């Protein structure tokens, strides 16, 4: 992966971009969506943003990663994102992990693990599967506690609404 600045590889750079993904997750939370947010970075600039919009769009594929990918493809006018990094607050699911492989994204950085549906190391590891034609570098745990707390708060709120 080539970038214009080494800052993207530093903890400060990772935190800076993960914070932007976290702000996207907060938008999802406020809209009553599962609070996942994502940003895609190219040459130290955000070129795609997304947050879950499954309920809003009545579309099971409207995950934060998918929305951010579409924005990045449109921004670059290319179908591959080899020089890009995805920051996402929750480990991608199998659908999103597959899309990341097809997009040939260079790096994935996520906050919290998804022990029920994670496809980047927790349950499956689609993004580094040796049979596929592209493998993605993965860094996990950036702002992990913040990302986990937001998810926990969201689901506690749902349980509170659903209890008699």
Secondary structure, DSSP 4 states (H G I P E B T S, - for coil): ---S-GGGGSHHHHHHHHHHHHHHHHHHHHTTS---EEEEEETTEEEEEEE--HHHHT-TT--HHHHHHHHHHHHHT-S--TTEEEEEEE---HHHHHHHHHHT-SEEEEEE--TTT-TBTTS-BGGG-TTSS---EEEE-TTHHHHHHHHHHHHHHHHHHH--
